Amino acid sequence: MSNQELLEEEVASDPYQVGTTIVLTALGRRAKSRGELFTLLKKRGIAEEVANAVLFRLQEQGFVNDS
């Protein structure tokens, strides 16, 4: 099974957890805007609705802050 197939399987099983992991990993490297994070999630196969929910939840928790 390829890495892409494994990622698709993970996203299908729990897209919110996968999206959260993607964002937190990206933020661990450097600060990114909400727009950059949204684009990253979309590129990784996360649905728009899920991406928005993940970013909203992480913004409420103080991990995403564009101000």
VOFIFI-785995 format. One line per field, with one value per atom (N, C-alpha, C): z, y, x; residue number from 1; atom name. Coordinates in steps of 0.1 Angstrom, whole numbers, plus 5000, padded with zeros to 4 digits. Example, Ala and Ser with C-alpha at 12.3 -4.5 7.8 and 13.67 -1.06 7.14 Angstrom:
up <- 5078,5078,5078,5071,5071,5079
north <- 4943,4955,4967,4978,4989,5000
east <- 5132,5123,5132,5128,5137,5129
k <- 1,1,1,2,2,2
a <- N,CA,C,N,CA,C
! end
This chain:
up <- 5000,5000,5000,4991,4990,5002,5004,5014,5011,4998,4995,4999,4996,5000,5015,5022,5037,5042,5036,5040,5037,5025,5022,5031,5035,5045,5058,5063,5076,5075,5064,5063,5063,5057,5056,5070,5078,5091,5101,5102,5111,5106,5097,5090,5100,5111,5120,5127,5131,5138,5128,5116,5106,5103,5102,5099,5110,5123,5134,5135,5132,5132,5121,5110,5099,5103,5109,5113,5124,5134,5145,5141,5132,5127,5119,5110,5102,5111,5122,5131,5139,5141,5148,5141,5128,5119,5119,5116,5116,5117,5120,5121,5107,5106,5093,5095,5084,5085,5083,5087,5086,5071,5062,5048,5043,5048,5044,5050,5062,5068,5061,5057,5049,5036,5029,5016,5018,5029,5032,5034,5042,5045,5032,5023,5011,5002,5001,4994,4999,5012,5018,5018,5011,5009,5020,5028,5038,5032,5034,5028,5034,5026,5030,5044,5045,5058,5070,5068,5079,5082,5071,5073,5081,5077,5085,5099,5102,5115,5124,5118,5124,5128,5118,5120,5130,5130,5140,5154,5156,5169,5174,5165,5169,5172,5165,5167,5181,5185,5198,5209,5206,5216,5216,5207,5206,5198,5190,5181,5168,5163,5151,5154,5151,5154,5143,5135,5124,5128,5140,5144,5148
north <- 4988,5000,5012,5022,5034,5044,5054,5064,5071,5074,5081,5073,5060,5051,5051,5050,5050,5063,5075,5087,5088,5084,5084,5075,5064,5055,5061,5068,5075,5086,5094,5105,5100,5089,5083,5079,5074,5068,5079,5090,5101,5114,5120,5132,5144,5145,5156,5154,5142,5139,5140,5136,5137,5152,5159,5174,5181,5178,5184,5180,5168,5164,5171,5173,5180,5194,5201,5215,5217,5208,5210,5206,5197,5194,5206,5212,5223,5235,5237,5249,5246,5234,5230,5234,5235,5239,5254,5261,5276,5281,5294,5300,5301,5298,5299,5306,5312,5319,5308,5312,5304,5299,5309,5306,5295,5297,5287,5273,5273,5260,5254,5262,5257,5251,5258,5253,5240,5239,5227,5215,5218,5207,5202,5212,5208,5200,5204,5196,5182,5180,5167,5159,5164,5156,5158,5168,5171,5179,5175,5182,5196,5205,5219,5221,5214,5215,5210,5200,5194,5204,5209,5219,5231,5236,5248,5245,5233,5229,5227,5221,5219,5232,5241,5254,5263,5262,5269,5264,5251,5245,5249,5248,5251,5266,5275,5289,5292,5285,5286,5282,5273,5268,5276,5286,5295,5290,5280,5275,5282,5287,5295,5309,5319,5333,5342,5347,5356,5370,5374,5388,5392
east <- 5008,5000,5009,5006,5014,5011,5020,5018,5005,5002,4990,4977,4978,4967,4965,4976,4975,4969,4973,4967,4952,4948,4934,4926,4932,4925,4923,4934,4933,4923,4923,4914,4899,4897,4884,4879,4888,4884,4882,4890,4888,4894,4887,4893,4896,4888,4891,4905,4907,4920,4932,4930,4941,4943,4933,4934,4941,4937,4943,4958,4962,4976,4984,4978,4985,4987,4977,4979,4989,4988,4998,5012,5014,5027,5033,5024,5029,5032,5024,5027,5039,5043,5055,5068,5067,5078,5080,5068,5069,5054,5053,5040,5034,5021,5014,5001,4996,4983,4972,4960,4949,4947,4949,4948,4958,4971,4981,4977,4972,4968,4956,4947,4935,4940,4949,4954,4961,4969,4976,4967,4956,4946,4940,4936,4929,4939,4952,4961,4963,4961,4963,4950,4940,4927,4917,4918,4908,4897,4884,4873,4872,4867,4866,4858,4847,4839,4848,4855,4863,4875,4881,4892,4888,4876,4871,4868,4863,4860,4873,4883,4895,4902,4902,4908,4901,4887,4879,4882,4883,4885,4899,4909,4923,4924,4916,4917,4911,4900,4894,4904,4913,4922,4935,4936,4948,4959,4957,4968,4969,4957,4957,4952,4961,4958,4964,4956,4961,4963,4959,4960,4975
k <- 1,1,1,2,2,2,3,3,3,4,4,4,5,5,5,6,6,6,7,7,7,8,8,8,9,9,9,10,10,10,11,11,11,12,12,12,13,13,13,14,14,14,15,15,15,16,16,16,17,17,17,18,18,18,19,19,19,20,20,20,21,21,21,22,22,22,23,23,23,24,24,24,25,25,25,26,26,26,27,27,27,28,28,28,29,29,29,30,30,30,31,31,31,32,32,32,33,33,33,34,34,34,35,35,35,36,36,36,37,37,37,38,38,38,39,39,39,40,40,40,41,41,41,42,42,42,43,43,43,44,44,44,45,45,45,46,46,46,47,47,47,48,48,48,49,49,49,50,50,50,51,51,51,52,52,52,53,53,53,54,54,54,55,55,55,56,56,56,57,57,57,58,58,58,59,59,59,60,60,60,61,61,61,62,62,62,63,63,63,64,64,64,65,65,65,66,66,66,67,67,67
a <- N,CA,C,N,CA,C,N,CA,C,N,CA,C,N,CA,C,N,CA,C,N,CA,C,N,CA,C,N,CA,C,N,CA,C,N,CA,C,N,CA,C,N,CA,C,N,CA,C,N,CA,C,N,CA,C,N,CA,C,N,CA,C,N,CA,C,N,CA,C,N,CA,C,N,CA,C,N,CA,C,N,CA,C,N,CA,C,N,CA,C,N,CA,C,N,CA,C,N,CA,C,N,CA,C,N,CA,C,N,CA,C,N,CA,C,N,CA,C,N,CA,C,N,CA,C,N,CA,C,N,CA,C,N,CA,C,N,CA,C,N,CA,C,N,CA,C,N,CA,C,N,CA,C,N,CA,C,N,CA,C,N,CA,C,N,CA,C,N,CA,C,N,CA,C,N,CA,C,N,CA,C,N,CA,C,N,CA,C,N,CA,C,N,CA,C,N,CA,C,N,CA,C,N,CA,C,N,CA,C,N,CA,C,N,CA,C,N,CA,C,N,CA,C,N,CA,C,N,CA,C,N,CA,C
! end
